[in-house]
Amino acid sequence: MSPRSSDPQPPPPDPNIWVGLLFAAFAALVTGCVFLVLELSRYGWTAAGG
């Protein structure tokens, strides 16, 4: 059997620019969906299934 390492786990990496861009892209998708629903509601569109 190999001995267990007593070294502590390294800390997780800090968020970088790619994580920021991921959140920006997600916010853009949500904002686009909201504006799409608002625009479609002007034409009497309703969500199906409810």
HTML snippet that shows the backbone in 3Dmol.js (N, CA, C, O; Angstrom):
<script src="https://3Dmol.org/build/3Dmol-min.js"></script>
<div id="view" style="width:600px;height:400px;position:relative"></div>
<script>
const pdb = `
ATOM      1  N   MET A   1       0.844  -1.196   0.000  1.00  0.00           N
ATOM      2  CA  MET A   1       0.000   0.000   0.000  1.00  0.00           C
ATOM      3  C   MET A   1       0.878   1.244   0.000  1.00  0.00           C
ATOM      4  O   MET A   1       1.918   1.285   0.656  1.00  0.00           O
ATOM      5  N   SER A   2       0.458   2.223  -0.721  1.00  0.00           N
ATOM      6  CA  SER A   2       1.212   3.467  -0.743  1.00  0.00           C
ATOM      7  C   SER A   2       0.730   4.359   0.397  1.00  0.00           C
ATOM      8  O   SER A   2      -0.456   4.355   0.726  1.00  0.00           O
ATOM      9  N   PRO A   3       1.627   5.112   0.994  1.00  0.00           N
ATOM     10  CA  PRO A   3       1.218   5.994   2.093  1.00  0.00           C
ATOM     11  C   PRO A   3       0.369   7.144   1.568  1.00  0.00           C
ATOM     12  O   PRO A   3       0.577   7.624   0.454  1.00  0.00           O
ATOM     13  N   ARG A   4      -0.570   7.571   2.363  1.00  0.00           N
ATOM     14  CA  ARG A   4      -1.415   8.705   1.967  1.00  0.00           C
ATOM     15  C   ARG A   4      -0.635  10.000   2.074  1.00  0.00           C
ATOM     16  O   ARG A   4       0.192  10.173   2.969  1.00  0.00           O
ATOM     17  N   SER A   5      -0.901  10.879   1.177  1.00  0.00           N
ATOM     18  CA  SER A   5      -0.229  12.175   1.181  1.00  0.00           C
ATOM     19  C   SER A   5      -0.849  13.057   2.259  1.00  0.00           C
ATOM     20  O   SER A   5      -2.072  13.136   2.376  1.00  0.00           O
ATOM     21  N   SER A   6      -0.023  13.703   3.027  1.00  0.00           N
ATOM     22  CA  SER A   6      -0.538  14.591   4.066  1.00  0.00           C
ATOM     23  C   SER A   6      -0.648  16.026   3.565  1.00  0.00           C
ATOM     24  O   SER A   6      -0.968  16.930   4.337  1.00  0.00           O
ATOM     25  N   ASP A   7      -0.382  16.242   2.271  1.00  0.00           N
ATOM     26  CA  ASP A   7      -0.487  17.584   1.703  1.00  0.00           C
ATOM     27  C   ASP A   7      -1.960  17.992   1.634  1.00  0.00           C
ATOM     28  O   ASP A   7      -2.801  17.203   1.203  1.00  0.00           O
ATOM     29  N   PRO A   8      -2.278  19.216   2.055  1.00  0.00           N
ATOM     30  CA  PRO A   8      -3.680  19.664   1.941  1.00  0.00           C
ATOM     31  C   PRO A   8      -4.038  19.915   0.475  1.00  0.00           C
ATOM     32  O   PRO A   8      -3.164  20.133  -0.364  1.00  0.00           O
ATOM     33  N   GLN A   9      -5.312  19.881   0.192  1.00  0.00           N
ATOM     34  CA  GLN A   9      -5.779  20.148  -1.161  1.00  0.00           C
ATOM     35  C   GLN A   9      -5.484  21.599  -1.525  1.00  0.00           C
ATOM     36  O   GLN A   9      -5.629  22.487  -0.686  1.00  0.00           O
ATOM     37  N   PRO A  10      -5.076  21.847  -2.758  1.00  0.00           N
ATOM     38  CA  PRO A  10      -4.839  23.245  -3.153  1.00  0.00           C
ATOM     39  C   PRO A  10      -6.173  23.988  -3.230  1.00  0.00           C
ATOM     40  O   PRO A  10      -7.211  23.378  -3.485  1.00  0.00           O
ATOM     41  N   PRO A  11      -6.146  25.299  -3.013  1.00  0.00           N
ATOM     42  CA  PRO A  11      -7.407  26.060  -3.084  1.00  0.00           C
ATOM     43  C   PRO A  11      -7.939  26.065  -4.516  1.00  0.00           C
ATOM     44  O   PRO A  11      -7.160  25.971  -5.464  1.00  0.00           O
ATOM     45  N   PRO A  12      -9.258  26.174  -4.680  1.00  0.00           N
ATOM     46  CA  PRO A  12      -9.805  26.214  -6.042  1.00  0.00           C
ATOM     47  C   PRO A  12      -9.333  27.470  -6.769  1.00  0.00           C
ATOM     48  O   PRO A  12      -9.045  28.481  -6.129  1.00  0.00           O
ATOM     49  N   PRO A  13      -9.252  27.419  -8.086  1.00  0.00           N
ATOM     50  CA  PRO A  13      -8.788  28.595  -8.838  1.00  0.00           C
ATOM     51  C   PRO A  13      -9.798  29.741  -8.745  1.00  0.00           C
ATOM     52  O   PRO A  13     -11.001  29.522  -8.609  1.00  0.00           O
ATOM     53  N   ASP A  14      -9.286  30.940  -8.821  1.00  0.00           N
ATOM     54  CA  ASP A  14     -10.139  32.123  -8.800  1.00  0.00           C
ATOM     55  C   ASP A  14     -10.871  32.250 -10.132  1.00  0.00           C
ATOM     56  O   ASP A  14     -10.351  31.839 -11.169  1.00  0.00           O
ATOM     57  N   PRO A  15     -12.090  32.823 -10.107  1.00  0.00           N
ATOM     58  CA  PRO A  15     -12.793  33.055 -11.377  1.00  0.00           C
ATOM     59  C   PRO A  15     -11.961  33.981 -12.276  1.00  0.00           C
ATOM     60  O   PRO A  15     -11.327  34.923 -11.800  1.00  0.00           O
ATOM     61  N   ASN A  16     -11.976  33.701 -13.552  1.00  0.00           N
ATOM     62  CA  ASN A  16     -11.209  34.518 -14.486  1.00  0.00           C
ATOM     63  C   ASN A  16     -12.145  35.144 -15.511  1.00  0.00           C
ATOM     64  O   ASN A  16     -13.363  35.132 -15.332  1.00  0.00           O
ATOM     65  N   ILE A  17     -11.590  35.682 -16.565  1.00  0.00           N
ATOM     66  CA  ILE A  17     -12.379  36.400 -17.564  1.00  0.00           C
ATOM     67  C   ILE A  17     -13.373  35.483 -18.244  1.00  0.00           C
ATOM     68  O   ILE A  17     -14.446  35.934 -18.644  1.00  0.00           O
ATOM     69  N   TRP A  18     -13.042  34.194 -18.388  1.00  0.00           N
ATOM     70  CA  TRP A  18     -13.944  33.269 -19.081  1.00  0.00           C
ATOM     71  C   TRP A  18     -15.207  33.025 -18.272  1.00  0.00           C
ATOM     72  O   TRP A  18     -16.288  32.869 -18.840  1.00  0.00           O
ATOM     73  N   VAL A  19     -15.082  32.991 -16.965  1.00  0.00           N
ATOM     74  CA  VAL A  19     -16.270  32.840 -16.117  1.00  0.00           C
ATOM     75  C   VAL A  19     -17.133  34.092 -16.218  1.00  0.00           C
ATOM     76  O   VAL A  19     -18.360  33.996 -16.251  1.00  0.00           O
ATOM     77  N   GLY A  20     -16.515  35.250 -16.268  1.00  0.00           N
ATOM     78  CA  GLY A  20     -17.262  36.492 -16.454  1.00  0.00           C
ATOM     79  C   GLY A  20     -17.996  36.522 -17.780  1.00  0.00           C
ATOM     80  O   GLY A  20     -19.144  36.963 -17.848  1.00  0.00           O
ATOM     81  N   LEU A  21     -17.338  36.051 -18.842  1.00  0.00           N
ATOM     82  CA  LEU A  21     -17.990  35.997 -20.152  1.00  0.00           C
ATOM     83  C   LEU A  21     -19.126  34.985 -20.166  1.00  0.00           C
ATOM     84  O   LEU A  21     -20.124  35.186 -20.857  1.00  0.00           O
ATOM     85  N   LEU A  22     -18.986  33.900 -19.410  1.00  0.00           N
ATOM     86  CA  LEU A  22     -20.054  32.915 -19.310  1.00  0.00           C
ATOM     87  C   LEU A  22     -21.300  33.534 -18.683  1.00  0.00           C
ATOM     88  O   LEU A  22     -22.410  33.326 -19.174  1.00  0.00           O
ATOM     89  N   PHE A  23     -21.124  34.284 -17.612  1.00  0.00           N
ATOM     90  CA  PHE A  23     -22.256  34.954 -16.979  1.00  0.00           C
ATOM     91  C   PHE A  23     -22.846  36.038 -17.876  1.00  0.00           C
ATOM     92  O   PHE A  23     -24.062  36.228 -17.894  1.00  0.00           O
ATOM     93  N   ALA A  24     -22.005  36.748 -18.615  1.00  0.00           N
ATOM     94  CA  ALA A  24     -22.507  37.768 -19.528  1.00  0.00           C
ATOM     95  C   ALA A  24     -23.329  37.132 -20.648  1.00  0.00           C
ATOM     96  O   ALA A  24     -24.364  37.671 -21.041  1.00  0.00           O
ATOM     97  N   ALA A  25     -22.876  36.000 -21.159  1.00  0.00           N
ATOM     98  CA  ALA A  25     -23.623  35.322 -22.213  1.00  0.00           C
ATOM     99  C   ALA A  25     -24.957  34.799 -21.686  1.00  0.00           C
ATOM    100  O   ALA A  25     -25.973  34.883 -22.375  1.00  0.00           O
ATOM    101  N   PHE A  26     -24.957  34.264 -20.474  1.00  0.00           N
ATOM    102  CA  PHE A  26     -26.203  33.775 -19.879  1.00  0.00           C
ATOM    103  C   PHE A  26     -27.184  34.925 -19.664  1.00  0.00           C
ATOM    104  O   PHE A  26     -28.377  34.783 -19.930  1.00  0.00           O
ATOM    105  N   ALA A  27     -26.684  36.059 -19.185  1.00  0.00           N
ATOM    106  CA  ALA A  27     -27.549  37.223 -18.981  1.00  0.00           C
ATOM    107  C   ALA A  27     -28.110  37.714 -20.313  1.00  0.00           C
ATOM    108  O   ALA A  27     -29.264  38.138 -20.374  1.00  0.00           O
ATOM    109  N   ALA A  28     -27.315  37.663 -21.376  1.00  0.00           N
ATOM    110  CA  ALA A  28     -27.794  38.083 -22.693  1.00  0.00           C
ATOM    111  C   ALA A  28     -28.886  37.147 -23.199  1.00  0.00           C
ATOM    112  O   ALA A  28     -29.866  37.602 -23.789  1.00  0.00           O
ATOM    113  N   LEU A  29     -28.729  35.849 -22.975  1.00  0.00           N
ATOM    114  CA  LEU A  29     -29.760  34.894 -23.389  1.00  0.00           C
ATOM    115  C   LEU A  29     -31.070  35.129 -22.639  1.00  0.00           C
ATOM    116  O   LEU A  29     -32.142  35.124 -23.244  1.00  0.00           O
ATOM    117  N   VAL A  30     -30.987  35.332 -21.341  1.00  0.00           N
ATOM    118  CA  VAL A  30     -32.195  35.571 -20.547  1.00  0.00           C
ATOM    119  C   VAL A  30     -32.860  36.873 -20.972  1.00  0.00           C
ATOM    120  O   VAL A  30     -34.079  36.930 -21.128  1.00  0.00           O
ATOM    121  N   THR A  31     -32.061  37.918 -21.160  1.00  0.00           N
ATOM    122  CA  THR A  31     -32.606  39.202 -21.584  1.00  0.00           C
ATOM    123  C   THR A  31     -33.268  39.088 -22.957  1.00  0.00           C
ATOM    124  O   THR A  31     -34.338  39.654 -23.177  1.00  0.00           O
ATOM    125  N   GLY A  32     -32.642  38.365 -23.874  1.00  0.00           N
ATOM    126  CA  GLY A  32     -33.225  38.167 -25.193  1.00  0.00           C
ATOM    127  C   GLY A  32     -34.541  37.418 -25.127  1.00  0.00           C
ATOM    128  O   GLY A  32     -35.486  37.763 -25.837  1.00  0.00           O
ATOM    129  N   CYS A  33     -34.619  36.397 -24.283  1.00  0.00           N
ATOM    130  CA  CYS A  33     -35.876  35.649 -24.129  1.00  0.00           C
ATOM    131  C   CYS A  33     -36.973  36.538 -23.553  1.00  0.00           C
ATOM    132  O   CYS A  33     -38.123  36.462 -23.984  1.00  0.00           O
ATOM    133  N   VAL A  34     -36.627  37.372 -22.590  1.00  0.00           N
ATOM    134  CA  VAL A  34     -37.622  38.275 -22.000  1.00  0.00           C
ATOM    135  C   VAL A  34     -38.142  39.249 -23.051  1.00  0.00           C
ATOM    136  O   VAL A  34     -39.351  39.458 -23.158  1.00  0.00           O
ATOM    137  N   PHE A  35     -37.239  39.847 -23.827  1.00  0.00           N
ATOM    138  CA  PHE A  35     -37.677  40.786 -24.867  1.00  0.00           C
ATOM    139  C   PHE A  35     -38.468  40.085 -25.966  1.00  0.00           C
ATOM    140  O   PHE A  35     -39.384  40.677 -26.538  1.00  0.00           O
ATOM    141  N   LEU A  36     -38.131  38.840 -26.266  1.00  0.00           N
ATOM    142  CA  LEU A  36     -38.890  38.084 -27.256  1.00  0.00           C
ATOM    143  C   LEU A  36     -40.321  37.861 -26.777  1.00  0.00           C
ATOM    144  O   LEU A  36     -41.266  38.035 -27.547  1.00  0.00           O
ATOM    145  N   VAL A  37     -40.486  37.478 -25.520  1.00  0.00           N
ATOM    146  CA  VAL A  37     -41.834  37.277 -24.970  1.00  0.00           C
ATOM    147  C   VAL A  37     -42.598  38.594 -24.952  1.00  0.00           C
ATOM    148  O   VAL A  37     -43.786  38.620 -25.271  1.00  0.00           O
ATOM    149  N   LEU A  38     -41.938  39.682 -24.586  1.00  0.00           N
ATOM    150  CA  LEU A  38     -42.615  40.983 -24.574  1.00  0.00           C
ATOM    151  C   LEU A  38     -43.049  41.391 -25.979  1.00  0.00           C
ATOM    152  O   LEU A  38     -44.141  41.931 -26.158  1.00  0.00           O
ATOM    153  N   GLU A  39     -42.213  41.138 -26.962  1.00  0.00           N
ATOM    154  CA  GLU A  39     -42.554  41.488 -28.338  1.00  0.00           C
ATOM    155  C   GLU A  39     -43.692  40.607 -28.856  1.00  0.00           C
ATOM    156  O   GLU A  39     -44.609  41.103 -29.511  1.00  0.00           O
ATOM    157  N   LEU A  40     -43.639  39.320 -28.571  1.00  0.00           N
ATOM    158  CA  LEU A  40     -44.692  38.420 -29.035  1.00  0.00           C
ATOM    159  C   LEU A  40     -46.023  38.689 -28.341  1.00  0.00           C
ATOM    160  O   LEU A  40     -47.083  38.465 -28.925  1.00  0.00           O
ATOM    161  N   SER A  41     -45.976  39.169 -27.099  1.00  0.00           N
ATOM    162  CA  SER A  41     -47.229  39.458 -26.390  1.00  0.00           C
ATOM    163  C   SER A  41     -47.981  40.622 -27.033  1.00  0.00           C
ATOM    164  O   SER A  41     -49.193  40.753 -26.859  1.00  0.00           O
ATOM    165  N   ARG A  42     -47.267  41.465 -27.773  1.00  0.00           N
ATOM    166  CA  ARG A  42     -47.942  42.556 -28.493  1.00  0.00           C
ATOM    167  C   ARG A  42     -48.851  42.017 -29.579  1.00  0.00           C
ATOM    168  O   ARG A  42     -49.788  42.702 -29.991  1.00  0.00           O
ATOM    169  N   TYR A  43     -48.597  40.800 -30.056  1.00  0.00           N
ATOM    170  CA  TYR A  43     -49.383  40.194 -31.120  1.00  0.00           C
ATOM    171  C   TYR A  43     -50.366  39.143 -30.601  1.00  0.00           C
ATOM    172  O   TYR A  43     -50.903  38.355 -31.379  1.00  0.00           O
ATOM    173  N   GLY A  44     -50.596  39.132 -29.295  1.00  0.00           N
ATOM    174  CA  GLY A  44     -51.561  38.208 -28.723  1.00  0.00           C
ATOM    175  C   GLY A  44     -51.040  36.799 -28.515  1.00  0.00           C
ATOM    176  O   GLY A  44     -51.829  35.863 -28.382  1.00  0.00           O
ATOM    177  N   TRP A  45     -49.730  36.633 -28.483  1.00  0.00           N
ATOM    178  CA  TRP A  45     -49.131  35.320 -28.288  1.00  0.00           C
ATOM    179  C   TRP A  45     -49.243  34.929 -26.821  1.00  0.00           C
ATOM    180  O   TRP A  45     -49.024  35.757 -25.937  1.00  0.00           O
ATOM    181  N   THR A  46     -49.583  33.672 -26.561  1.00  0.00           N
ATOM    182  CA  THR A  46     -49.581  33.160 -25.194  1.00  0.00           C
ATOM    183  C   THR A  46     -48.796  31.861 -25.183  1.00  0.00           C
ATOM    184  O   THR A  46     -48.741  31.147 -26.184  1.00  0.00           O
ATOM    185  N   ALA A  47     -48.190  31.563 -24.045  1.00  0.00           N
ATOM    186  CA  ALA A  47     -47.401  30.348 -23.908  1.00  0.00           C
ATOM    187  C   ALA A  47     -48.327  29.142 -23.898  1.00  0.00           C
ATOM    188  O   ALA A  47     -49.377  29.163 -23.255  1.00  0.00           O
ATOM    189  N   ALA A  48     -47.944  28.104 -24.603  1.00  0.00           N
ATOM    190  CA  ALA A  48     -48.754  26.889 -24.656  1.00  0.00           C
ATOM    191  C   ALA A  48     -48.523  26.036 -23.406  1.00  0.00           C
ATOM    192  O   ALA A  48     -47.486  26.126 -22.749  1.00  0.00           O
ATOM    193  N   GLY A  49     -49.511  25.217 -23.107  1.00  0.00           N
ATOM    194  CA  GLY A  49     -49.355  24.256 -22.029  1.00  0.00           C
ATOM    195  C   GLY A  49     -49.859  24.736 -20.693  1.00  0.00           C
ATOM    196  O   GLY A  49     -49.537  24.124 -19.675  1.00  0.00           O
ATOM    197  N   GLY A  50     -50.622  25.782 -20.644  1.00  0.00           N
ATOM    198  CA  GLY A  50     -51.014  26.235 -19.331  1.00  0.00           C
ATOM    199  C   GLY A  50     -52.391  26.603 -19.191  1.00  0.00           C
ATOM    200  O   GLY A  50     -52.816  27.001 -18.106  1.00  0.00           O
TER     201      GLY A  50
END
`;
const viewer = $3Dmol.createViewer("view");
viewer.addModel(pdb, "pdb");
viewer.setStyle({}, {cartoon: {color: "spectrum"}});
viewer.zoomTo();
viewer.render();
</script>
